[in-house]
Every structure is written in C-alpha cells, then in structure tokens.
C-alpha cells in the first residue's frame, strides 16, 4: 500500500475514536434533560436537540415542539423555563 493511503486510513480510524464518545455524550445529555423536564412536570416526550449555552446551561428542543432552557441557578437548583 501507498504510504499516503496508510496514513490517511490511520487518521480516519483515530478520528472515529474521538467522534463516537462525543455522540454518546450527546445522547446521554438528551436523556438526562428529558428526565429533568419530566420531573418538573412539563410536557416534552423526548429531547431531540440540545444547544449548550454555557456550563450547566442548555437549550433543549423536544420532539413535541416544546423548547426549554435548563440551567442551574445561583443557589445550585435546577431550573426549567419554557421558551418561545
């Protein structure tokens, strides 16, 4: 095999190892936010998209169309606010 081909294949394998944990973390975050929203008694069903606004501050979009901001307030409590 050509050295360039081997180097390219090696780079793709290494890149795949970095992509998979990020995807797994994203799915875990979606599940966690779905649970938090449900525990606050708000309708959602399932979080399908998350935007990280800051540390411990997220914009969550639900399958049913609802959008929420989920964050920790100054007292360390989780707050869920419905967004427009």
N, C-alpha and C positions, 0 to 999 in steps of 0.2 A: 504494500500500500504506500501511497504517496505520504510524505511527512506532513504535508499541509492537511490532508484528509484525516490523518490520525489526530492531529492537533485539534481540528475542528470537531471531530467526534468526541474527543475528551472534554472539550469546552462545553458541548451540549449536555453531556452527562453531568458535569459539575453544576451547570446552571439548573438542571432539573432538580437537583437536591435542594437548591435554595428556593425554588418555586413551590414545591409541594408543601413544606411547612407553613409557608405564608397562606396558602389556600386552606389548609387545615385549621390554622388560627382564625381565619376569616369565618369559616363555618361554625367554629366553636363560639365566636363572638356573636354571630347571628342567633344561635340557640340561647345563649345567655341573655341577650337583650329581649328575645321573645319571652323568656321566663320572667324577667323583671317587669316587663309591661303587663303581663298577665297577672302577676302578683299585686300590681297596683290597681287591678280591676278594670283595665282599659281594653277595648277591642283591638285585636291585631291579627290573630291567627298564626302568622309566621312572618318574621323579619326576612325580607328578601334582599335588602341593600343597606349598607352601613357606611357612613362617612365619618371619619374621625375628625372632630373639630379641634380637640386639644386632649391632653391627658385626662382620662376619665370623663370625657365629654363627647357624646356621639349623636349623630342624626340618623335615625332609623326609619326606613320605609317598609311598611307592611304589605303583605300580599293583598289585603282587602282595601288598600289605598290610603290608609291612615299613615300619618307621619308624626314622629315623636322626637323630642330631644331628651336624652337620658344622660344625667350627669350627677356628680357628687357636689353637694352644696358645701358652704364653709364649715358647717357642723359635721360633715362627713356622712350625711344621709343621702341616699339615692333619691333623686327627683326625676319624675317623668312628666314632661309638658307636651301637650298636643300642639302640633304645628299646623299651619295652614298650607 
